[in-house]
Amino acid sequence: MTFPGCSAIALSLVLAAPAGFSQAARITMSRLPNGGIQPQAVVDAEQTVHLIYFQGDAKGGDIFYVRRPSGQEAFTEALRVNSQPGSSIAVGTIRGAQLALGRNGRLHVAWNGSKSAEAHPGAPMLYARLNDKGDAFEPERDLMTRTLHLDGGGSVAADNKGNVYVVWHAAETGKAEGEGNREVFVARSQDDGKTFARETVGTPKPTGACGCCGLRAFADSPGNLFVLYRTATLMTNRDEALLVSRNHGASFEIVNRHPWNVAACPMSSASLSGTGEFTLAAWETAGQVYFSRVTANGSQVSKPIAPPGTASRKHPVVVGNDRGEVLLVWTEGTGWQRGGSLAWQLFDTNGEPTNEKGRADGIPTWSFASAAARAGGDFLIIY
């Protein structure tokens, strides 16, 4: 399945508007098909929305894939991603499957394996890609070869040059399991996910990693790789750190840290997406959600921007449209075995909040919002 001109866009919101649309951004909402949870979406150059979601027992369920071509309201019939039934996990909200769009429109999915798929203490880091015909996913593969104790959710990123990256945090074989010994690891492929090199350390210096927090990876158009994760030095310094690699994952630099001193695991997730010349990063700190604009090479990171008001805010998702506006979406009231509400705020090109904001009830247990981006300027929130 090939979509000419498509590029890697790892987003959480969908933009949808006719060509030349110039009015104020319109924000619409869509429920997940088939009662699914934990949506992840990307969009290709032909404006087809590709969506994955979780169904089944939260301790061991399945990942399904659907798509919605431009101009259509309904999603296609669901296709199961994982070949081994029950090999995905949704417990904790931050361990669900991640989706990336690579060269020639190939889809890449990575997820934390359930105990029924366990190959390592703490479960395996699994990866599957869409086959050449585009009608099925290849059998999943465990990419952990030198790491143990997988916990917080891993991620996947891909670019339009055939590079695919699966990223997770764990302890290297032979090291103790503690959070201070955890590191970010990257498994790299240069042939569209057909083969992967053995995983290598991505953190340039010891920072630890928050054991049950998720991370997010994103590859921009120039080929830079970004990873957003939570540190865990001295068990209390749980800063959100942004890594950038300018050489396709061979080495990384920490270009930003947002401090948070807390003696507990917040079970947080993060978001990365691309818009124009910037990468957008969003994360949670102390019950508030933030986003920053990051230049293409990661040399500049804007001051963190938070939406007005306060609440128990988690699981942010950020996406920008082709007019430079930014939509930030998050959950409120969600927690362990507890659903909640969805909220959103639109920001203008200067990062100032606009009058476009809202909320909706109905976030199921272990879930959050998601989306992707189309040409135009309107936004679609999927939850």
C-alpha positions as a Markdown table, in Angstrom:
| # | Residue | x | y | z |
|---|---|---|---|---|
| 1 | Met | 0.0 | 0.0 | 0.0 |
| 2 | Thr | 1.7 | 3.2 | -1.2 |
| 3 | Phe | 0.7 | 6.8 | -0.6 |
| 4 | Pro | 2.9 | 9.0 | -2.7 |
| 5 | Gly | 4.6 | 11.9 | -0.9 |
| 6 | Cys | 3.6 | 10.8 | 2.6 |
| 7 | Ser | 5.9 | 11.6 | 5.5 |
| 8 | Ala | 6.2 | 10.6 | 9.1 |
| 9 | Ile | 3.6 | 12.4 | 11.3 |
| 10 | Ala | 3.2 | 11.0 | 14.8 |
| 11 | Leu | 0.3 | 13.1 | 16.1 |
| 12 | Ser | -2.7 | 12.8 | 18.4 |
| 13 | Leu | -5.3 | 14.9 | 16.6 |
| 14 | Val | -6.7 | 15.0 | 13.2 |
| 15 | Leu | -7.0 | 18.2 | 11.1 |
| 16 | Ala | -9.7 | 18.1 | 8.4 |
| 17 | Ala | -10.7 | 21.0 | 6.0 |
| 18 | Pro | -11.2 | 21.7 | 2.3 |
| 19 | Ala | -8.3 | 23.1 | 0.4 |
| 20 | Gly | -8.1 | 26.9 | 0.9 |
| 21 | Phe | -10.2 | 26.9 | 4.0 |
| 22 | Ser | -9.4 | 30.1 | 5.8 |
| 23 | Gln | -12.0 | 30.6 | 8.5 |
| 24 | Ala | -11.3 | 30.1 | 12.2 |
| 25 | Ala | -10.4 | 26.5 | 13.1 |
| 26 | Arg | -13.3 | 24.2 | 13.6 |
| 27 | Ile | -13.0 | 21.5 | 16.3 |
| 28 | Thr | -15.1 | 18.4 | 15.9 |
| 29 | Met | -15.1 | 15.1 | 17.8 |
| 30 | Ser | -15.4 | 11.5 | 17.0 |
| 31 | Arg | -15.9 | 8.4 | 19.1 |
| 32 | Leu | -13.7 | 5.4 | 18.6 |
| 33 | Pro | -15.2 | 2.6 | 16.6 |
| 34 | Asn | -16.2 | -0.7 | 18.2 |
| 35 | Gly | -16.0 | 0.5 | 21.8 |
| 36 | Gly | -12.2 | 0.7 | 21.7 |
| 37 | Ile | -9.8 | 2.5 | 24.0 |
| 38 | Gln | -6.3 | 4.1 | 23.7 |
| 39 | Pro | -6.5 | 5.5 | 20.2 |
| 40 | Gln | -3.5 | 6.5 | 18.2 |
| 41 | Ala | -3.8 | 8.1 | 14.8 |
| 42 | Val | -1.7 | 9.3 | 11.8 |
| 43 | Val | -2.6 | 10.8 | 8.5 |
| 44 | Asp | -1.0 | 10.3 | 5.1 |
| 45 | Ala | -0.5 | 12.7 | 2.2 |
| 46 | Glu | -3.8 | 11.6 | 0.6 |
| 47 | Gln | -5.5 | 12.7 | 3.8 |
| 48 | Thr | -6.5 | 9.2 | 4.9 |
| 49 | Val | -6.7 | 8.8 | 8.7 |
| 50 | His | -5.1 | 5.6 | 10.0 |
| 51 | Leu | -6.1 | 4.6 | 13.5 |
| 52 | Ile | -5.2 | 1.9 | 15.9 |
| 53 | Tyr | -7.0 | 1.1 | 19.2 |
| 54 | Phe | -7.2 | -1.5 | 22.0 |
| 55 | Gln | -10.0 | -4.0 | 22.7 |
| 56 | Gly | -10.3 | -6.8 | 25.3 |
| 57 | Asp | -9.1 | -7.6 | 28.7 |
| 58 | Ala | -6.8 | -4.7 | 29.9 |
| 59 | Lys | -4.3 | -7.2 | 31.1 |
| 60 | Gly | -4.1 | -9.0 | 27.8 |
| 61 | Gly | -6.1 | -7.8 | 24.8 |
| 62 | Asp | -5.7 | -7.0 | 21.1 |
| 63 | Ile | -4.8 | -4.1 | 18.9 |
| 64 | Phe | -7.0 | -3.2 | 15.9 |
| 65 | Tyr | -6.4 | -1.0 | 12.8 |
| 66 | Val | -8.9 | 0.9 | 10.8 |
| 67 | Arg | -8.7 | 3.8 | 8.3 |
| 68 | Arg | -10.9 | 6.5 | 7.0 |
| 69 | Pro | -10.2 | 7.9 | 3.5 |
| 70 | Ser | -10.7 | 11.6 | 2.9 |
| 71 | Gly | -14.3 | 12.6 | 2.4 |
| 72 | Gln | -15.7 | 9.6 | 4.2 |
| 73 | Glu | -17.4 | 9.5 | 7.6 |
| 74 | Ala | -17.0 | 5.7 | 8.4 |
| 75 | Phe | -13.9 | 3.7 | 9.2 |
| 76 | Thr | -13.1 | 0.5 | 7.3 |
| 77 | Glu | -13.5 | -2.9 | 8.8 |
| 78 | Ala | -11.1 | -3.6 | 11.7 |
| 79 | Leu | -7.9 | -5.5 | 11.1 |
| 80 | Arg | -6.1 | -7.1 | 14.0 |
| 81 | Val | -2.5 | -5.9 | 14.4 |
| 82 | Asn | -1.1 | -8.5 | 16.8 |
| 83 | Ser | -0.8 | -12.1 | 15.5 |
| 84 | Gln | -0.8 | -13.6 | 19.0 |
| 85 | Pro | -4.2 | -13.1 | 20.6 |
| 86 | Gly | -4.1 | -11.2 | 23.9 |
| 87 | Ser | -0.5 | -10.0 | 23.5 |
| 88 | Ser | -1.1 | -6.3 | 24.2 |
| 89 | Ile | -1.6 | -4.6 | 27.6 |
| 90 | Ala | -3.7 | -1.5 | 28.5 |
| 91 | Val | -3.4 | -1.5 | 32.3 |
| 92 | Gly | -2.0 | 1.8 | 33.5 |
| 93 | Thr | -3.0 | 3.8 | 30.4 |
| 94 | Ile | 0.6 | 4.5 | 29.5 |
| 95 | Arg | 1.5 | 1.0 | 28.1 |
| 96 | Gly | -0.7 | 1.0 | 25.0 |
| 97 | Ala | 0.3 | 0.6 | 21.3 |
| 98 | Gln | 2.0 | 3.4 | 19.4 |
| 99 | Leu | 1.7 | 4.1 | 15.7 |
| 100 | Ala | 4.0 | 5.7 | 13.1 |
| 101 | Leu | 3.8 | 6.3 | 9.3 |
| 102 | Gly | 6.9 | 5.6 | 7.3 |
| 103 | Arg | 8.2 | 5.5 | 3.8 |
| 104 | Asn | 5.7 | 4.7 | 1.1 |
| 105 | Gly | 2.9 | 4.8 | 3.5 |
| 106 | Arg | 3.9 | 1.8 | 5.5 |
| 107 | Leu | 2.5 | 1.7 | 9.0 |
| 108 | His | 4.6 | 0.7 | 12.0 |
| 109 | Val | 3.2 | -0.4 | 15.4 |
| 110 | Ala | 5.0 | -1.0 | 18.7 |
| 111 | Trp | 3.6 | -2.0 | 22.1 |
| 112 | Asn | 4.4 | -3.4 | 25.5 |
| 113 | Gly | 3.6 | -7.1 | 25.4 |
| 114 | Ser | 1.3 | -8.7 | 28.0 |
| 115 | Lys | 2.3 | -11.6 | 30.2 |
| 116 | Ser | 0.8 | -14.0 | 27.7 |
| 117 | Ala | 3.4 | -12.8 | 25.3 |
| 118 | Glu | 6.2 | -12.6 | 27.9 |
| 119 | Ala | 9.7 | -13.3 | 26.8 |
| 120 | His | 11.5 | -11.2 | 29.4 |
| 121 | Pro | 10.9 | -10.3 | 33.0 |
| 122 | Gly | 8.4 | -7.5 | 32.7 |
| 123 | Ala | 7.2 | -8.5 | 29.2 |
| 124 | Pro | 8.6 | -7.9 | 25.8 |
| 125 | Met | 8.8 | -4.8 | 23.5 |
| 126 | Leu | 6.9 | -5.9 | 20.5 |
| 127 | Tyr | 6.9 | -4.5 | 16.9 |
| 128 | Ala | 4.8 | -5.2 | 13.8 |
| 129 | Arg | 4.5 | -3.5 | 10.4 |
| 130 | Leu | 2.0 | -3.5 | 7.6 |
| 131 | Asn | 2.9 | -6.0 | 4.9 |
| 132 | Asp | 3.7 | -5.0 | 1.3 |
| 133 | Lys | 0.2 | -5.6 | 0.1 |
| 134 | Gly | -1.3 | -3.4 | 2.9 |
| 135 | Asp | -3.9 | -6.1 | 3.8 |
| 136 | Ala | -2.3 | -7.6 | 7.0 |
| 137 | Phe | 0.3 | -7.0 | 9.6 |
| 138 | Glu | 3.4 | -9.1 | 9.7 |
| 139 | Pro | 3.9 | -11.3 | 12.9 |
| 140 | Glu | 5.1 | -9.2 | 15.8 |
| 141 | Arg | 8.8 | -9.4 | 16.9 |
| 142 | Asp | 10.3 | -8.9 | 20.3 |
| 143 | Leu | 13.1 | -6.3 | 19.9 |
| 144 | Met | 14.6 | -6.7 | 23.4 |
| 145 | Thr | 18.0 | -8.4 | 23.2 |
| 146 | Arg | 20.1 | -6.8 | 25.9 |
| 147 | Thr | 17.5 | -5.3 | 28.2 |
| 148 | Leu | 15.1 | -6.4 | 31.0 |
| 149 | His | 12.3 | -5.2 | 33.2 |
| 150 | Leu | 10.2 | -3.3 | 30.6 |
| 151 | Asp | 7.5 | -1.3 | 32.4 |
| 152 | Gly | 6.4 | 2.2 | 31.2 |
| 153 | Gly | 5.1 | 2.4 | 27.6 |
| 154 | Gly | 7.5 | 2.3 | 24.6 |
| 155 | Ser | 7.1 | 4.2 | 21.3 |
| 156 | Val | 7.8 | 4.0 | 17.6 |
| 157 | Ala | 8.9 | 6.6 | 15.1 |
| 158 | Ala | 9.6 | 6.5 | 11.3 |
| 159 | Asp | 10.6 | 8.9 | 8.6 |
| 160 | Asn | 10.3 | 9.0 | 4.8 |
| 161 | Lys | 13.8 | 7.7 | 4.2 |
| 162 | Gly | 13.2 | 4.2 | 5.5 |
| 163 | Asn | 14.4 | 4.7 | 9.1 |
| 164 | Val | 12.3 | 3.2 | 11.9 |
| 165 | Tyr | 13.0 | 3.5 | 15.6 |
| 166 | Val | 11.4 | 1.6 | 18.5 |
| 167 | Val | 12.2 | 3.2 | 21.8 |
| 168 | Trp | 11.7 | 2.1 | 25.4 |
| 169 | His | 13.2 | 2.4 | 28.8 |
| 170 | Ala | 14.5 | -0.6 | 30.8 |
| 171 | Ala | 17.5 | -1.9 | 32.6 |
| 172 | Glu | 20.5 | -3.4 | 30.8 |
| 173 | Thr | 21.0 | -7.1 | 31.4 |
| 174 | Gly | 23.2 | -7.6 | 34.5 |
| 175 | Lys | 22.1 | -4.3 | 36.2 |
| 176 | Ala | 19.7 | -4.0 | 39.1 |
| 177 | Glu | 16.1 | -3.2 | 38.4 |
| 178 | Gly | 15.9 | 0.1 | 40.3 |
| 179 | Glu | 14.6 | 3.3 | 38.5 |
| 180 | Gly | 18.0 | 4.9 | 38.8 |
| 181 | Asn | 19.5 | 2.1 | 36.6 |
| 182 | Arg | 16.9 | 2.5 | 33.9 |
| 183 | Glu | 18.0 | 4.0 | 30.6 |
| 184 | Val | 16.3 | 4.9 | 27.3 |
| 185 | Phe | 17.1 | 2.3 | 24.6 |
| 186 | Val | 16.6 | 2.6 | 20.8 |
| 187 | Ala | 16.4 | -0.2 | 18.3 |
| 188 | Arg | 17.1 | 1.2 | 14.8 |
| 189 | Ser | 16.1 | -0.1 | 11.3 |
| 190 | Gln | 17.3 | 1.3 | 8.0 |
| 191 | Asp | 15.1 | -0.9 | 5.8 |
| 192 | Asp | 11.6 | 0.1 | 6.7 |
| 193 | Gly | 11.4 | -2.2 | 9.7 |
| 194 | Lys | 12.4 | -5.4 | 7.9 |
| 195 | Thr | 15.4 | -5.8 | 10.2 |
| 196 | Phe | 16.6 | -4.0 | 13.4 |
| 197 | Ala | 20.0 | -3.6 | 14.9 |
| 198 | Arg | 20.5 | -4.5 | 18.5 |
| 199 | Glu | 19.1 | -1.8 | 20.8 |
| 200 | Thr | 21.6 | 0.9 | 22.0 |
| 201 | Val | 21.5 | 3.3 | 24.9 |
| 202 | Gly | 19.9 | 6.7 | 24.0 |
| 203 | Thr | 20.5 | 8.6 | 27.2 |
| 204 | Pro | 23.8 | 10.4 | 27.0 |
| 205 | Lys | 24.3 | 10.4 | 30.8 |
| 206 | Pro | 22.7 | 8.7 | 33.7 |
| 207 | Thr | 19.3 | 10.1 | 34.5 |
| 208 | Gly | 17.3 | 7.1 | 35.4 |
| 209 | Ala | 13.8 | 6.7 | 34.0 |
| 210 | Cys | 10.4 | 6.7 | 35.8 |
| 211 | Gly | 9.5 | 3.1 | 35.8 |
| 212 | Cys | 5.8 | 3.3 | 35.0 |
| 213 | Cys | 5.8 | 6.5 | 32.9 |
| 214 | Gly | 5.4 | 6.3 | 29.2 |
| 215 | Leu | 7.7 | 8.0 | 26.6 |
| 216 | Arg | 7.2 | 9.2 | 23.1 |
| 217 | Ala | 9.4 | 9.2 | 20.0 |
| 218 | Phe | 9.0 | 11.3 | 16.8 |
| 219 | Ala | 11.1 | 11.6 | 13.6 |
| 220 | Asp | 10.7 | 14.9 | 11.8 |
| 221 | Ser | 11.0 | 15.6 | 8.0 |
| 222 | Pro | 14.8 | 16.5 | 8.1 |
| 223 | Gly | 15.4 | 13.1 | 9.8 |
| 224 | Asn | 16.0 | 14.3 | 13.4 |
| 225 | Leu | 14.7 | 11.9 | 16.1 |
| 226 | Phe | 13.1 | 13.3 | 19.3 |
| 227 | Val | 12.4 | 11.3 | 22.5 |
| 228 | Leu | 10.4 | 12.7 | 25.4 |
| 229 | Tyr | 10.6 | 10.8 | 28.7 |
| 230 | Arg | 10.6 | 11.2 | 32.5 |
| 231 | Thr | 13.8 | 10.9 | 34.5 |
| 232 | Ala | 14.1 | 9.4 | 38.0 |
| 233 | Thr | 17.4 | 10.5 | 39.6 |
| 234 | Leu | 17.5 | 10.0 | 43.3 |
| 235 | Met | 14.0 | 8.7 | 43.2 |
| 236 | Thr | 12.5 | 12.2 | 43.5 |
| 237 | Asn | 13.8 | 14.2 | 40.5 |
| 238 | Arg | 11.3 | 13.2 | 37.9 |
| 239 | Asp | 11.9 | 15.9 | 35.3 |
| 240 | Glu | 10.4 | 15.6 | 31.8 |
| 241 | Ala | 13.5 | 15.4 | 29.5 |
| 242 | Leu | 13.7 | 15.9 | 25.7 |
| 243 | Leu | 16.3 | 14.0 | 23.8 |
| 244 | Val | 17.3 | 14.8 | 20.2 |
| 245 | Ser | 19.4 | 12.8 | 17.8 |
| 246 | Arg | 20.7 | 14.5 | 14.6 |
| 247 | Asn | 22.4 | 11.3 | 13.3 |
| 248 | His | 19.5 | 8.8 | 13.0 |
| 249 | Gly | 19.7 | 7.6 | 16.6 |
| 250 | Ala | 23.4 | 7.0 | 16.8 |
| 251 | Ser | 23.8 | 9.5 | 19.6 |
| 252 | Phe | 21.6 | 11.8 | 21.6 |
| 253 | Glu | 21.6 | 15.1 | 23.4 |
| 254 | Ile | 19.4 | 16.3 | 26.2 |
| 255 | Val | 18.1 | 19.7 | 25.0 |
| 256 | Asn | 15.4 | 20.4 | 27.6 |
| 257 | Arg | 14.2 | 19.4 | 31.1 |
| 258 | His | 11.1 | 20.5 | 32.9 |
| 259 | Pro | 11.7 | 19.9 | 36.6 |
| 260 | Trp | 9.3 | 18.0 | 39.0 |
| 261 | Asn | 10.4 | 16.9 | 42.4 |
| 262 | Val | 8.0 | 14.2 | 43.6 |
| 263 | Ala | 8.6 | 11.0 | 45.6 |
| 264 | Ala | 6.2 | 8.9 | 43.6 |
| 265 | Cys | 5.6 | 7.6 | 40.1 |
| 266 | Pro | 3.0 | 9.8 | 38.4 |
| 267 | Met | 2.3 | 7.3 | 35.6 |
| 268 | Ser | 2.4 | 10.1 | 33.0 |
| 269 | Ser | 2.4 | 10.1 | 29.2 |
| 270 | Ala | 3.8 | 12.5 | 26.7 |
| 271 | Ser | 3.1 | 13.7 | 23.1 |
| 272 | Leu | 5.3 | 14.7 | 20.1 |
| 273 | Ser | 4.1 | 15.8 | 16.7 |
| 274 | Gly | 5.3 | 17.9 | 13.7 |
| 275 | Thr | 4.0 | 21.1 | 12.4 |
| 276 | Gly | 5.8 | 23.3 | 9.8 |
| 277 | Glu | 9.3 | 24.0 | 10.9 |
| 278 | Phe | 8.6 | 23.0 | 14.5 |
| 279 | Thr | 8.2 | 19.8 | 16.6 |
| 280 | Leu | 5.6 | 20.1 | 19.3 |
| 281 | Ala | 6.2 | 18.5 | 22.6 |
| 282 | Ala | 3.6 | 18.1 | 25.4 |
| 283 | Trp | 3.8 | 16.6 | 28.9 |
| 284 | Glu | 2.4 | 16.6 | 32.4 |
| 285 | Thr | 4.1 | 18.2 | 35.5 |
| 286 | Ala | 2.4 | 18.3 | 38.9 |
| 287 | Gly | -1.1 | 17.9 | 37.6 |
| 288 | Gln | -0.8 | 20.5 | 34.9 |
| 289 | Val | -0.2 | 19.9 | 31.2 |
| 290 | Tyr | 2.3 | 21.9 | 29.0 |
| 291 | Phe | 3.5 | 22.2 | 25.5 |
| 292 | Ser | 6.6 | 23.7 | 23.8 |
| 293 | Arg | 7.7 | 24.4 | 20.2 |
| 294 | Val | 11.0 | 22.9 | 19.3 |
| 295 | Thr | 13.1 | 23.9 | 16.3 |
| 296 | Ala | 14.0 | 21.3 | 13.8 |
| 297 | Asn | 17.4 | 20.5 | 15.1 |
| 298 | Gly | 16.4 | 20.8 | 18.8 |
| 299 | Ser | 18.6 | 23.8 | 19.4 |
| 300 | Gln | 15.8 | 26.0 | 20.7 |
| 301 | Val | 12.9 | 25.0 | 22.9 |
| 302 | Ser | 10.2 | 27.6 | 23.7 |
| 303 | Lys | 9.0 | 28.4 | 27.2 |
| 304 | Pro | 6.4 | 25.8 | 28.4 |
| 305 | Ile | 2.9 | 27.0 | 27.8 |
| 306 | Ala | 0.0 | 25.7 | 29.9 |
| 307 | Pro | -3.8 | 26.1 | 29.3 |
| 308 | Pro | -5.7 | 28.5 | 31.7 |
| 309 | Gly | -7.1 | 27.0 | 34.9 |
| 310 | Thr | -6.1 | 24.1 | 37.1 |
| 311 | Ala | -7.5 | 20.6 | 37.5 |
| 312 | Ser | -6.2 | 17.0 | 37.7 |
| 313 | Arg | -4.8 | 17.1 | 34.2 |
| 314 | Lys | -3.1 | 14.1 | 32.5 |
| 315 | His | -2.2 | 12.5 | 29.2 |
| 316 | Pro | -1.7 | 15.6 | 27.0 |
| 317 | Val | -1.9 | 15.4 | 23.2 |
| 318 | Val | -0.6 | 18.3 | 21.0 |
| 319 | Val | -1.0 | 19.0 | 17.3 |
| 320 | Gly | -0.6 | 22.1 | 15.1 |
| 321 | Asn | -2.3 | 23.1 | 11.9 |
| 322 | Asp | -0.9 | 24.7 | 8.8 |
| 323 | Arg | -1.8 | 28.2 | 10.1 |
| 324 | Gly | 0.5 | 27.9 | 13.1 |
| 325 | Glu | -2.3 | 27.3 | 15.6 |
| 326 | Val | -1.9 | 24.6 | 18.3 |
| 327 | Leu | -4.5 | 22.4 | 19.8 |
| 328 | Leu | -3.7 | 20.9 | 23.2 |
| 329 | Val | -6.0 | 18.1 | 24.4 |
| 330 | Trp | -5.8 | 16.3 | 27.8 |
| 331 | Thr | -7.9 | 14.2 | 30.3 |
| 332 | Glu | -9.2 | 15.3 | 33.7 |
| 333 | Gly | -10.1 | 13.1 | 36.6 |
| 334 | Thr | -8.6 | 9.9 | 35.1 |
| 335 | Gly | -6.6 | 7.6 | 37.3 |
| 336 | Trp | -6.0 | 4.0 | 38.3 |
| 337 | Gln | -9.0 | 2.0 | 37.2 |
| 338 | Arg | -10.9 | 5.3 | 36.7 |
| 339 | Gly | -12.1 | 7.1 | 33.6 |
| 340 | Gly | -12.8 | 10.8 | 33.4 |
| 341 | Ser | -13.3 | 13.7 | 31.1 |
| 342 | Leu | -11.7 | 15.2 | 28.0 |
| 343 | Ala | -10.7 | 18.9 | 27.7 |
| 344 | Trp | -9.1 | 21.0 | 25.0 |
| 345 | Gln | -7.7 | 24.5 | 24.4 |
| 346 | Leu | -6.7 | 26.1 | 21.0 |
| 347 | Phe | -3.7 | 28.5 | 21.0 |
| 348 | Asp | -2.9 | 31.1 | 18.4 |
| 349 | Thr | 0.4 | 31.5 | 16.5 |
| 350 | Asn | 1.8 | 33.4 | 19.5 |
| 351 | Gly | 1.0 | 30.7 | 22.0 |
| 352 | Glu | -1.9 | 32.6 | 23.5 |
| 353 | Pro | -5.1 | 30.8 | 24.4 |
| 354 | Thr | -8.1 | 31.6 | 22.2 |
| 355 | Asn | -11.8 | 31.4 | 22.9 |
| 356 | Glu | -11.9 | 27.9 | 21.3 |
| 357 | Lys | -11.9 | 25.5 | 24.2 |
| 358 | Gly | -14.2 | 22.8 | 25.6 |
| 359 | Arg | -14.6 | 19.6 | 27.5 |
| 360 | Ala | -16.6 | 16.4 | 27.2 |
| 361 | Asp | -17.3 | 13.4 | 29.5 |
| 362 | Gly | -16.9 | 9.8 | 28.5 |
| 363 | Ile | -13.2 | 8.9 | 28.7 |
| 364 | Pro | -13.3 | 5.2 | 29.6 |
| 365 | Thr | -11.0 | 3.6 | 32.1 |
| 366 | Trp | -7.4 | 3.2 | 30.8 |
| 367 | Ser | -8.0 | 5.6 | 27.9 |
| 368 | Phe | -7.3 | 9.1 | 26.6 |
| 369 | Ala | -7.8 | 11.2 | 23.4 |
| 370 | Ser | -6.0 | 10.9 | 20.1 |
| 371 | Ala | -5.9 | 12.2 | 16.6 |
| 372 | Ala | -3.9 | 13.1 | 13.4 |
| 373 | Ala | -3.5 | 16.0 | 11.0 |
| 374 | Arg | -5.0 | 16.8 | 7.5 |
| 375 | Ala | -4.3 | 19.7 | 5.3 |
| 376 | Gly | -6.5 | 22.7 | 5.9 |
| 377 | Gly | -6.8 | 23.9 | 9.5 |
| 378 | Asp | -9.7 | 22.2 | 11.2 |
| 379 | Phe | -9.2 | 19.7 | 14.1 |
| 380 | Leu | -10.9 | 16.4 | 14.9 |
| 381 | Ile | -10.5 | 14.9 | 18.3 |
| 382 | Ile | -10.9 | 11.1 | 18.5 |
| 383 | Tyr | -11.7 | 9.6 | 21.9 |
